[in-house]
């Protein structure tokens, strides 16, 4: 007969899991940032490029600055700074919305698409480094478990 887990055991396990997830997230973020540094782009700028690419690939209208702020969960001024840098590097461009001249839409340029392909490689390399100790079956199991957490309704 196996001993029953107590509330304290469950709390300890949950705390350990939270700590592990935070440490792994930091390691992945650090490895990703190190791969982005030579390109001269920040993780936040890379995120904007991924959003722009997603809208283009799905035939959606280019996002407004306010849309980007909402998707990034930041204040609009922060998006202006991000898009300014991307525009200066020719990775993104602003265009007026033909239906409303006061609205600016942001699109991915060809140079931005090319850069994004390299950024995707950098992300995969960073993830590969972190996941190297796991075999294929373990990776599939971890993917399935994280998918449950990722799609569960939550308050975080």
Buried (B, 14 or more C-beta within 10 A) or exposed (E): EEEEEEEEEEEEEEEEEEEEEEEEEEEBEEBBBEBBEEBEBBEBBBBBBBBBBEBBEEEEEBBBBEBBBEBBEBEEEBBBEBBEBBBEBEBBBBEEEEEEEEEBBBBBBEBBBEBBEEBEEBBEEBBEEBBEEEEEEEEEEEEEEEEEEEEEEEEE
